[in-house]
Amino acid sequence: MTQEHQGRVLYAIVCGAGPAAEVGRLVDLAQRRGWDVQVVATPSALNFLDVPSLETQTGRPVRSQYRRPEEPRSPKADAIIVAPATYNTMNKCAAGISDNYALGILAEAPGLGIPTVFLPFVNTAMAGRRAFRRSVDELAAENMNVLLGPGGFEPHPPGTGTERIAAFPWQAALRQVEDCFAGHEAR
């Protein structure tokens, strides 16, 4: 697999939720728009992914753990999409918790000025929790974008997530991150 930096690098951070199995759609969309994609999976996301297929598609290893000193570094991210973003990952990120590789990347992103977009996949019971609403506000306060509601992802009634997987708006996340990246580049 190639480790060379080809152009703009997009980190696709994948969490363990239904749409995770379809992250290849995001990779394809991003590659068509000139992004070099690095897939990073939370530990629970690995159960949803076809890792060999994603590694072939991106030409890079799917990362889920910190590298060993002798392993090559991943290219630096120019932008990040977290999709599907779970309740757990969003709350941990907002609280500054960095207990896995994906959260470690997200912990540094605001300080490094990396445009970051979260595309949640949560149900209405979770989205209605004060902790979740507070997390969305905290992420926004650090210039991290959350696509929740019109133009992003509408929370679904509990127990109906499977029915919503096919309509997961990968393209909306890519559009948003490209808008953020363009604004970041203009500075």
C-alpha positions in Angstrom: 0.0 0.0 0.0 1.2 3.5 -0.8 2.0 5.8 2.0 2.8 8.8 -0.2 0.9 12.0 0.2 -1.0 12.5 -3.1 -2.9 15.8 -2.4 -5.4 17.1 0.2 -5.8 14.5 2.9 -9.2 13.7 4.4 -9.4 11.7 7.6 -12.7 9.7 7.6 -13.1 8.8 11.3 -15.7 6.0 11.5 -17.6 5.1 14.6 -19.5 1.9 15.4 -23.0 2.5 14.0 -25.1 1.1 11.1 -23.8 3.4 8.3 -20.2 2.5 9.1 -20.4 -0.4 6.8 -21.0 2.0 3.9 -18.1 4.3 4.6 -16.6 3.2 1.2 -19.3 5.5 -0.3 -17.7 8.5 1.5 -14.2 7.4 0.4 -15.4 7.2 -3.3 -17.1 10.6 -3.2 -14.0 12.2 -1.6 -11.6 10.5 -4.0 -13.6 11.8 -7.0 -13.2 15.3 -5.6 -9.4 15.0 -5.3 -9.0 13.9 -1.7 -6.5 11.3 -0.5 -8.4 9.4 2.2 -7.2 7.9 5.5 -9.8 5.8 7.2 -9.5 5.8 11.0 -11.9 3.5 13.0 -12.9 3.6 16.6 -12.4 0.2 18.2 -16.2 -0.6 17.9 -16.3 0.4 14.3 -14.0 -2.4 13.2 -16.8 -4.8 13.6 -18.8 -3.0 10.9 -16.0 -2.5 8.3 -14.6 -4.5 5.5 -11.1 -3.5 6.3 -9.3 -5.2 3.4 -11.7 -3.6 0.9 -11.2 -0.1 2.4 -7.4 -0.6 2.4 -7.5 -1.5 -1.3 -9.8 1.4 -2.0 -7.7 4.0 -0.2 -4.2 2.4 -0.7 -3.7 2.9 3.1 -4.1 0.8 6.2 -7.2 1.4 8.2 -5.9 2.8 11.5 -7.6 2.1 14.8 -4.6 2.2 17.2 -1.6 4.3 17.7 1.3 3.3 15.5 4.4 1.6 16.8 7.6 3.7 16.6 8.9 1.6 13.6 5.7 2.0 11.6 5.3 4.9 9.1 3.2 7.9 10.1 -0.1 8.5 8.4 -0.1 11.7 6.3 -1.3 14.8 8.2 -5.0 15.6 7.9 -6.1 18.6 6.0 -9.7 18.0 7.1 -11.7 15.4 9.1 -15.1 13.9 8.7 -16.5 11.9 11.6 -19.2 9.7 10.2 -21.2 8.0 11.4 -20.5 9.9 14.6 -22.0 8.1 17.6 -23.5 9.5 20.8 -20.5 8.1 22.7 -17.8 9.5 20.5 -19.4 13.0 20.3 -19.8 13.2 24.1 -16.3 12.0 24.7 -14.8 14.4 22.2 -16.7 17.3 23.7 -15.5 16.4 27.1 -11.9 16.2 26.0 -11.6 12.4 26.5 -8.9 10.8 24.4 -9.1 7.1 25.2 -8.6 5.7 21.7 -6.7 6.7 18.6 -9.7 8.3 16.8 -10.4 10.5 19.9 -6.7 11.4 20.1 -6.9 12.8 16.6 -10.1 14.7 17.4 -8.6 16.0 20.7 -5.8 17.7 18.7 -7.9 18.9 15.7 -9.2 22.2 17.1 -5.7 23.2 18.4 -4.2 22.4 14.9 -7.0 24.3 13.1 -8.1 21.2 11.2 -11.6 21.7 9.7 -13.7 19.0 11.3 -17.3 17.9 10.5 -19.4 15.4 12.6 -22.3 13.6 10.9 -24.2 12.0 13.8 -26.2 8.8 13.6 -28.2 8.9 16.8 -31.8 8.2 17.7 -34.2 10.8 19.1 -33.9 9.5 22.7 -30.1 10.1 22.6 -30.3 13.4 20.6 -32.8 14.7 23.2 -30.5 14.2 26.1 -29.1 17.4 27.7 -25.6 15.8 27.7 -25.8 15.4 23.9 -27.1 18.9 23.3 -24.4 20.3 25.5 -21.8 18.3 23.5 -23.0 19.6 20.2 -22.7 23.1 21.7 -19.2 22.4 23.0 -18.0 21.0 19.7 -19.4 24.1 17.8 -17.7 26.4 20.3 -14.4 24.9 19.2 -15.2 25.4 15.5 -16.1 21.8 14.9 -19.2 21.4 12.7 -22.1 19.1 13.6 -24.5 18.3 10.8 -27.6 17.6 12.8 -31.1 18.4 11.6 -32.0 19.9 8.2 -29.2 19.5 5.7 -27.5 16.9 7.9 -28.9 13.9 9.8 -32.3 13.9 11.4 -32.3 11.7 14.5 -34.6 8.6 14.1 -37.0 7.0 16.5 -35.3 4.3 18.7 -35.2 0.9 16.9 -35.5 2.3 13.4 -31.8 3.1 12.6 -31.5 0.2 10.1 -34.1 1.8 7.9 -32.1 5.0 7.8 -28.7 3.6 6.7 -29.3 3.9 2.9 -30.3 7.6 3.3 -27.2 8.6 5.4 -26.1 11.9 3.9 -22.4 11.2 3.2 -22.4 13.9 0.5 -23.6 16.6 3.0 -20.6 15.9 5.2 -18.2 16.1 2.3 -19.8 19.4 1.1 -19.5 20.9 4.6 -15.9 19.8 5.1 -15.0 21.3 1.7 -16.6 24.6 2.6 -14.8 24.6 5.9 -11.5 23.7 4.2 -11.9 26.4 1.6 -12.5 29.0 4.4 -9.5 27.7 6.3 -7.3 27.9 3.2 -8.5 31.5 2.5 -7.0 32.6 5.9 
